[in-house]
């Protein structure tokens, strides 16, 4: 079956976000549920990066954060759902599918002009991004943690 591409800048970013999430899902399908909570990096200062479980919980929560910034860009005051730690890979895959659909709903309401708006969104971690930069950051966030999980997978196999 041929790939159907979305249209415009919004569509291109959604296609790339979907691809990044799809790659992450394919990777985590190979990780047994019992390995989710295993501490792989006890030395890190980042509580979100100690185990597969903490990383996936962070990734899903952050994805809701990016989407909520986009939603609130038009003056809303929505808040992210609370962080949800899951005990199975299947639950994380479902969470990734749900947050992606949440993002699609928000982004498909955006015009190309809104995507290209150069006004900055101020994030909770102190950075300022245009709408396009924020979505690009969301995509790269998935990619960076996918890479980290690839390394974790190797470390778990060596145990």
N, C-alpha and C positions, 0 to 999 in steps of 0.2 A: 504494500500500500504506500502511496506517495505521501510524503510529509506535506501538511498544509501549513503555510506560513501566515501568521497574522500580518496586518498591514501597518505601515508607518513606523514612527519611532516607538510609540507605545507597544505596538505589536512585536517589533524587533526585540525590545527589552523583555517582554513577556516570554517570547520564544527562548531567549537565552536563559532566563530565570528557570523556566520549565526544564530546559536541558540540564542545567546545573543541579537542580533538585532530583531529576531523573538519575543522573550519575551517582549522586549521594545515595539514593534509594537502592540502586543496584549494588553498591558497595556494602551497605549495611545488611542486605539480605543474606550475606555470607557470614555474618557474625552471629554465633549462637546466643540466645537470650541470656544464658547463665554468665556470659562474659560481659554483658552490659555494665554491671556495677564494679567490675574488677578495676582497681586503681592501677593505671598504667604509668602515670606520671605523678608520683608522690612529691616530687621536688618543685613542681610549678607553684607559683604564688597565685595563679588564677584558678579559683575554685571551679570555674566552668570548664576546665580542661584537664581534669584528673582521670576521667574514665570515659568510655564510649557513651555511657548514660548521661554524664554531666555535659558532654559536648552536644549531644542530640537535644537535650532539654534546652540548652542555651540557644542552639540554632533555631529551634522552633519558636522560642520566646522572642528572639531577635527578629525573626521574620514577621511576627505579629507587630513588633515595634516599628519596623520599616513601613509596613502597610498602614499602621495607625498614623504615622507621621504624614503619609500621603493623604489619608482621609481627612485629617485635621488641617491640612494645608488650606482648605477652603473655609476655614474658620470653625471647624468642629472641635469638640472637646472629648472625643472618644478616648477610652483607655484600653490598654492591652489586657487580654485575659491573663489570669495569674499563670506563673510557671507551673508546668505539669510534668512531673517525673513519671516516666512509663517503665514498665517491667518487661516489655516485649518489643522486639524489632517491629513486629506487625503494628503495634500501637504507634510507634514513631512514624512508620510509613503512612499510616492513616493521618496522623497529625501534620505531616509534610504535605499530603494531598489537600487537607482542609485549609491550611494556611495559604497554600498556593491559590486555591479557589477564592479565598477571601481577598487576596491580592488582585487576582484577575477582576473580580467584581469592582473593586475600587479603581483599578487602572483603566478598565474599559469605559468608565464614565469620564475619563480625562480626555481633553482635546489635545491635539498636537501643540497648540499654542500654550496650553497649561504645562505640557511636558517641557517645552522650550523656555518657559518663564525663567528668567535669571535671578529672581528674588531667592534668597537663601532660606533654608529650613534650619533652625537651630536644634541640634540634637542633644540628648541627655548626656552624651559623653563629651560635649564641648565643641564639636565640629559644626561647621556650617556648609550645607550642600544645596545646590540647585535640585530641583525635582529629579532631573535626569541623573545627576551625580549620586543622589540618594539611592535610586534604583540600581545603578551600576555598583554601588557599594554593597547593596544587599546581595547581588549576584556573586561578587567576589568573596563576600563573607562565607557563602555556601562553599565556594571553591576552596578557600583556605582551610576550612574545617574538614572538607572531604579529604584533602591532602593529609591533614593531621590524622584523620581516622585511618587512612591507608597505612601510615606509619604505626599507628596503634595496632592495627591488624597484624602486621609483621611481628611486633613485640609480643602480642598475645599468642601467636603461633610458636614462638620460641620458648614459651613457659613450659 
